[in-house]
């Protein structure tokens, strides 16, 4: 009887112990899932803020689009610095702590990006802007004062030279580059180690459910990001430091800079907060005993096997391992199907990266929309359109059980559809604005062959104007003039944003010149035809996003389905490395360099060097932007035809339906694009 009681007592104690383990396991796993969700939200939030702030950074630091492209590509540089370390040591070390360190580093990178704002002087959007913007900023605007203005301009430049030492002419943008690189370093371990941890310790058959929920929750990041960028773009960069009533420019002005730095501070703090829970999680979660008996994660089994193999082969020569690696690499690089797929996806990714990086800038410059309006607009159309496209594409593949050749054909059709919609963009390019001194002579009567060194006219010849100044005015004749002085304006009245200029000798209305002509500050708005084109452009982008997303799942399947099963991981890894190295880094730079060629008017910083662009040749900008993307998309479509032809020859007579294994891969592929979109940070595949 005593023995039976002791046995029952031990059994009850074992049950209680097992219940405690189950409770601890559930609590630990839930905490990990919650922390990982927050880290995914923070990294996608940071990515959207960086993309949405590109134009603001360019103006604030007075740099060209190609330099901004270098800053954007620094994220990939940071990622590549540690990707090998994470890939090799990640699974062997404490994964939650590594993820926590990554989140913390990512947060520090975002905060570092915002720091230059606090070390620079007030933003000076014009040479005539006072050192302290709270002073009367309109009293110093230069007008046409014959034989006197040259002296005033020199005095103004001397003042600027003394008070602008820490302004945008300095190299403070390097801190932005380093911060973005640090963000890339920190983000590297989050996705691979986080997903592998879930796969290892989720209940049997539940990992797909958890990953689906994770990627769904991640979409909160881009939504918040677009809203935040829209809100902060309306706020002046020096908000809280200057009297905003003295700022005479508006958010639609090409010199406007929003509070870009606030977004990075918010994203950085969220990233740092998301790192905290990971430091309190165990390296491994103890699954309940029944769960252990029922199933052990394939990854854990593989790790144990690899460890045993390592112990039994310690004496093996390392050179054999290296030789094996290079032999495997040779196998995938001599596989024509893999190489063709690699090149065509690289071309597609490069075009996507270029578009995502500069599409905000394009809409602002081409259609005269503010950064705030552009951000909220793309947030509204991009996320639901892309998500529905990915879901529809995955469903079609699973529903019709395509063969591998069928998957390639489906991918080709979806991207051909996207390409045809893309060609419509050329018809939606607006005409250049009428700008005296750039597209017209200074008197506004005749067009000019080139915007370079347009000669002065009789109306402003004796005004001794500073031709590098950009202080646009809009005349009643619908023509934009570069500055009050170059418009021949002799006097001004009013203050702040309501200032008016009078007796502007270069302005003619209905062919008659009047000394009483008045003008107001600001560029003339785009014409009605351009506004109508903008609405059509939005509809076209919805179709482009949807059709591109439709084929994203099949693209990923083509990468790993055309190699031997044992080379699948290497194939995916090399594919990712290639896209990041040859797509993520150079694409923003060469896109930016070509966009710079469309600039008609550059700012000049206090060192006399070229700064950021004030106004673009709309036609040249549109043709360059879409011409470059077309030049990348078209060869990719040709390679699709080659790929399908080679696949038909290889698989001729074989009925390779998507088996159970392949259907599982479809589900995995459905998650992958969401992962990379959710990580807009590499920021590649929207």
N, C-alpha and C positions, 0 to 999 in steps of 0.2 A: 504493500500500500504506500509506504514511504517512497519507494523507488518510482511508483507511478506518479505520485504527487510532484516529485523532483523533475520527472520527465515532462509533466504538463507545465511546470513552472519554466523549465528551459525552453519549451516550445513557445510559450506565451512571450517570454523575453526575446526570443529570436524573431517572433512576429513583430513585436514592438520595434526592435532594431531595424527590421526590414522596412517597416512603415516610416521610420525616421529617415532612412536612406532614400526611400521613394520621395518623401516630402522635400528633403534637401536637394535631391536631384531635380525635382520639378521647379523648386524655387530658383536654383542656380541656372537652369536652362531658360526659364522665363526672364530672369535678370539679363542673361546674355543676349537673348533675342530682343529685349527692349533696348538695351544699350547699343546693339548693332543697328537696330532700326534708326535710332537717333544719329548714329555716326553716318549712316547712309544718307539721311536727310541733310546733315550738315555738309557732306562733301558735294552733293548735287546743288545745294544752296550756294556754296562757294563758287562752283563752276558757272552757274547762271549769272551770278553777280559779276564775275570776271568778264564773261562774254558781253553782258549788258553795259559794262563800264568802259569798254575799249575806247569808244569815242571820247568819253569824259577824260580819260587818262591822257589820250593823245593831245587834247586841247590844254589840259592843265600843265603838262610838262613840255608843251611846245615841241612835239616830236612828230616825225613822219609816220605814215601807215606801216611802212616796212619795219621801223623800229618797234612799233606796237606789236607787229607780227612776231618779232623776236621775243618780246616779253611773253606773248601768248604761248609760243612754242617752248618756253623755259619749263613749263609744267611737265612736258614729256621728257625733257632732259633730266629733271629731278627723278622722274619715275624710272628712267633707264639706269640711273646710277645705282639703285638698290634692288632692282627687280631680280637679279641673279641671286643675291644674298637671301631675299625673301623666299624665292622659289626653292633654294636648296636647304636652308636652315629653318624655314618657317615651321614645318611640321614637326621638327625635332625639338624646338624650344617651346616656351610657355606662350601658346597662341593668344589667349586673352590679353596678356601683358604686352605682347608685341603690337596687337591691335590698339591697345590703350596708348602706347608710345606713339604709334602712327597718328592717332587722332590728336594727341597733344601737339606733335610736330606740325600737323596740318593747321591747327588753330594758331600756333605761333607764326606760321607762314602768312596766314591771312592778316594777323595783327601787324606783322612787319610791313605788309603791303600798304597798310593805312598810315603808318608812322610818318612818311615824308610830309604829309599834310601839316603836321604839328611843328615841323622844323623849317618850313618854307614861309615866306612872307605872304601878304595878302595877294590874292589872285588879281592880276592886272590885265583886263581884257582889251585895253587900248593903251597906246603910248601916252594919251592925254589923260588917262586915269590917274588921280592923285595917289601918292604913296599910301595915304590912309583913305580908303574908299568912302568913309563916312563924311569926308569933306565934299564940298560942292563939285560934283564931277562933270557938270556941263559948262561951268564957267571957263574951263581950260580948253574946250573944243576949238580947234583952229578953224577960222574962216578965211575968206580971201581978203587979206589986207595987203594991198599992193605996196611993194618995197619995204614992208615991215615984217611980214610973216616969217621970212627966212631966219631972222634973228630970234623970233619967238620959238620957232621950231628947234633951233640949236639949244636955246635955254631949256626947253622941255626935255630934250634928249639928255642934257647934262644932269638934270634933276633925276631922270629915270635911271641913268647910269649909276648915280650915287645910292639910290634907294632900292635898287632891284638886285642886289648882290646875290640873294638866296632864291631868286625867282626861277621861272621855268627854264631859263637858259642853262642852269646847272645840270649836273648829271644825277639828280635825285631819283630819276626813273630807274636807276640801277637797283635801288632798294625794292622797287616793284618786281623787277625781274627775279631778284634773289628770294623775295617772299613767295612768288609763284612757283619757283623751283623747289623751295622748302615744302610748299603745299603738295607738290607732286611726289616728293620723297615720303611725306607722311601718309599720303593716300594709298601707296603701293600695297601694304599688307592687309588693308581692311577687307577688300572683296574676296581674294583667294583664301585667306585664313579664316575669315568669318564664315564663308560658305562651307569650307571643309569641316569646321567645328560643328556646324549644324548637322551636316551629313553624318558625322561620327556619332553624335550623341542624341539625335532625335530618335523618337520611337520608330520602330520598324515600319516603313511605308509612309511615314509622316513628313519626311524631309522635303518632298516636293511641295506639300501643302504649306510648310513654313517658309520655303523660299518664295513661293508665289505671294504669300502675305507680305514678306519682306520687300519684294520689288514693288508691290502695290502701295505700301506705306511710303516707300522711297519717293513716289511721285509728289508727295507733299513738299519736298525740297524745291523742285522746279516751280511749283505753284507759288510758294512763298517768295522764291527768288524773283520771279517776274513781277509780282506785286511790289516787292521791296524796291527793286530797281526803278519801277515806275514812280513810286512815291518819292524816292530820294533824288530822282532826276529833276523833279520840280523844285527841290530845295536848292538854294544857292550854295556854292561850295564853302563859303566862309560864314555860313549861318551861325548865329550866336556870337560872332566877332565883329560884324559890321551892321550899320543901319541899312536894312534891306530897301528902304524907301529911296535910298540914294543910288541904287543900282539901275542903270538906264537900259539894260538889255533884258530880253525875255527868253524863256526856254526854247523858243524857235530860232533864236539868233545863233549863227554858226560859231560864236565865241562863248556861248553859255556853257558853264561847267556846273553840274549838280553836285550834291554832297556824296560823291562816289565813295569816300573813305568810311562813311558810316556803315555801309553795307558790309565791308570787310571786317569791321570791328564786331558787328553782330554775328557774322558767320564764324569768326575766330573764337568768340566766347562760347558759342554753341558747340563747336568742335572740342574745345578744352573741357567743357562740362561733360560731353559725351564720353570722354576718355576715363573719367573717374571710376565708374562701376567696373571696368575691365580689370583694374588692379586688385579687386577684391574677389575675383572669380578664380576657381582652381584650374590647374593645368588640364585635368581630366575630370569629367563628371562621372561619379559611380552610378551606373545604371542599376535598377532593381535586379535582384537575382534572376527572376523569371525572364526578364528582358535579356539578360546576358545569355541565359540558356537558349532562349528562342532564336536569337540572332546576334551576331557581332558584326559591326560595320566592316564592309569590305576593305575600307581604307585602313582600319586598325589591323585587320588580318594581313594586309599587304605590308604594313609597316613592320609587323612582327616577323613576317617571312624575310623581309629585306634585312632586318637586324640579324636574324639567324644566318642568312647568307653572308652577311658582312663578317660575322665572327668566324665562319668556316673558311672564308677566303681572304683572311687578313694578309696572308703572305703573297697574294696575287700581285703581280706587277701593275702599278697604276697606269702605265702606258697602254695596257690592254683595254682598260676602261675608256681612256681617251680615244684610242683607236676605234672602239665600238661606237662611241658617240659620233665621231666623224663619219663612220661607215653608215650610221643611221641617217645622219644629215645628208650624206651623199645620196642615199636611197630616195629621200623625199624630193631632193633638188633635181634628180634625174627622172622623176615621175612627171611626165608632160602634163597630165591632168592637174596635178597639184600646182605646178609652176604657172600654168595658164590661169587657174583660179586665183592664185596669189597676186599676179600682176593686175588682173581685172578688178579685184577687190581693192587693191592699192589705188588704182585710178579713181574708183568710185569714192573711196574714203577721202582722198585728197580733195576732190571736188566738194564733198560734204563739209569737210573741215573749213575750206575757204569760204563757203557760203555761210556757215554758222558764225564764223568769226566776223564777217563784214556785212552781214545782211542788215543789222541794225543801222549801221552807218549808211548803207545804200538807201534804205527807205527814208532816212532823215534828209539826205542830200538830194535824192531824186524827186521825192514827192513833197518835201517841205514839212514833214511831220516832226514833232518834237521827240526827244529820247523817251520821255514818259509815255507818250501815246504809242510809240513803236513797241516798247517793252510789253505793255499790257495787251497790245494787239497780238503779238506773237505768242505770248503766254496763253491767250484764249484759243488760238487756232492750232498751235503746235501739239500740245500735250494730248488732247482728246483725239486729234486726227492720227497722230503717230500710234497711239495705243490701240485704236480700233483697226488700223492697218496691220499691225503685228498680229493681233488676235485673228483677224480674218485670214491672213496668209497662213498661219499655223493651222487654222481649222480646215482650210481648203486642202492642204497637203495631207492632213490626217484623214479627212473625209474621203478623198478620192484615191488614197493609197498609191501615190505616184511612184513609179520606178525612179531610179537615180537619174536617168535621162529625162524623165518627166519633170523632176524637180528642177533640173537645169533649164528646161524649156519654160517652166513657170516663172523662174527667176528672170529669164531673158524677156519674157512678155511683160512682166511688171515693170522692169527697168526701161524697156522700150516705150511703154506708156508714159512713164515719168519723163523720159527724154522728149517725147512729143509735146507734152504739156510745157516742159522747160523752154522749148523753142518759141512759145507764145510770148515769153518775156521780152524778146527783141521788139515786138510790136507795141510794147507797153512802156518804152523808154520815152521820157518827156524831152521836149525841145529845150535848148539852152535859154536861160533867162536873158532878158535884154539888160546888159550892164555896160554903162558908158565907161570906156577905157579898157574893156576886156573883150566884149563881143561887138561893141559899137564905138564909133569915135566919141571923144569926150563931149561933143555937142549933141550927141544922140541921133544924128541924122543919117549916118552911113555905117554899114557893117564893115568889120575889119577882117583881113585874111588871117591874122594871128593875134593872140592876146599879149604877145611879148613886145615890150617897148612901143606901145601905142603912143604916137606923138601927141603933145598937148594941142588943144584947139585955141582959137582966138578968144574964147570965153574965159579961159583960165591960164593963159600963157604968162601973164604978169603977176600971178598970185603967189609964186614961189612956194608951191605946196610940197609937202613931204609925200612922195608917191608910194612909199612903202606902207602908209597908214591905211587901215581898214575901219571905217566908221560909216557904214552904208546908210543911204537915205533913199526914200522912195518918192519919185515925182508924180505929179498928177497925170503925166503922160504914160505911166506904167513902166518907166525905165528906172533901174537901180543905179545910183551914183556911188562911187567908192568912198568919198568923204565930202563934208561940207565945202572944204577948200577947193577940191577938184570939180565940184559942181558950180563953182563961182559964186557961192553964197557970201553976201557981204555982212549980214547981221543975224542975230538970233534972239529969241524971246522965250520966256517960260523957263522951267527947270525940270530936272530929273527926267522921267520918261516922257513928259509932255512937251519937251523943248521943240521949238519950230525954228526953221531957218528961212530967211527972207532974201529977196533980191538976188536970186540964184540965176546968174547970167547964162548958164549952160542949159537951162530947162526951157524947152519949147513945147507949147500945148497947141495942137491943131495947126502946127506949122508957123506959129507966131511966137516971137520972143517977147517976154514982158519982164520988166525989172521988178515987178511985184510978185513974181512966182515964189511960192512958199513950199517947203518940203518938211517931212517928218522923218525922224530916225527909224531905221530898220529897213530890211530888204523888202522889195515888193513881193507879194504872195504869188504862188504858182497860178497859172491860168486855169479856167474851168475844165478845159480838155485834159489837163494833167491830173486834176482831181478825179475826173471820171476814170482815167486810166488806173489810178491808185485802187479804186474799188474793184476793178476787174483783176488787178494784180493780186489782191488778197484771195479772191476766189481761185485763181490759178494756183497759188501756193498751197491751198488746201488739197487740190487734186495731186500736186507734185508730192507733198508730204505723204499722202495716203498711198499712192502707187509705189513710192520708194519703200515705205514700211512694209508693204505687201510682200516684197521679195527679200526682206532682210533675214527672215528665218531660213529660207532656202539657201541663201548665200553662205551662212554659217555651216549648214549641212554639207555643202559642196566641198568645204575646206577639209573636213575630217572623214568624209565618206569615200574619198578617192585615194586613200592611203591604207596600208596594212594596219590592222587593229592595234598591233604593238607600237606603231609609230604615231598613233593618234595624238597623244599628249605632246610629242615633239612637234608635230605638224601645227597644232593649235598655238603652241608657244612661239614657234618661229614666225607664224603668220602675225601674231600680235606684235612681236618685236619689229617686224618689217613695217607694219602699218604705223607704229609709233615713230620709228626712226626715219622712214622715208616719206611719211605722210604727215604725222602730227607736228614735226619740227619744221620742215621746210615750207609746207603749204601756206601757213599764214604769212611767211616772209615774202615769198614770190607773189602771192596775191596782193599784199600790201605794196610791194615795189611797183607793180603794174598799175595799181590804183593811183599811186602818187603821180604817175605820168599824166593823169587826167586833170591835175590841179591847175587852175588858172591864176590863183592869187595866194601866195604864201605869206604867213606872218613873218616878221623879222624880230628876233629876240634882241636883248640889250647888248649882246656881243656882236650884233650885225650878221648873225648866221640865220639860215633858213629854219623856221619853226614848223608849225602845223598848218594845214591847208584851210583857207577861209571859204573858198568857193571852187566847185569843180565844173568842168565841161560835162554837162549832164549826158550828152550823146556819147562822148568818148568814154565816160565812166561806165555807162550801161553796156556799151559794146565790148569794152575790155573785160568787165566783170563776168558777163554771160558768155562772152567769147572764150574765156579761159575755162570756165566750167564745161562748156560744150566740147572744147578740145580735150578734156579729160574723160567726159562721158562717152563720146563717140567711139574712141578706140576700145573702150570697155565693152561696148555692144558688139563690135567686130570680133573681139576675143570670145564673147559668148557663143557666136556662131562657130568659131573654130573649136571651142570646148565641146559643144554639142556634137559636132562632126566626129571629133576624136573619140568621144564617149560612145557614140553609136558603133564605131568600128570595134572598140574594145569589148563592149557588152552585147554585140550582135548575137541574136539567138538565145540570149539569157533572159529569163524572166525574174528580174530582181525587184520584186515588190517590197514595199517597206514592211519588213518583218516586225515581230514583237520588239526586237532590239532597236530597229530603226524608228518605230513609233515612239519608243521611249526617248530616242534622240531628238525627235520632233518636239516632244514636250520640253526637253532640256533647251533646245534651240529657241523655243518660244520665250523662255526665261532670259536667255542670253542678251537679245537685243534690248529687252527692258532694262537689263543690268547696265548695258553701255549707254542707253539713253538716259536712264536714271542717273548714271554717272556723267552726265553730259560732259563731264570732265574728260572725257576724251574721246573725248569731248568731241567725239567724232560723229556718232551716228544718231542724229535727231531724225 
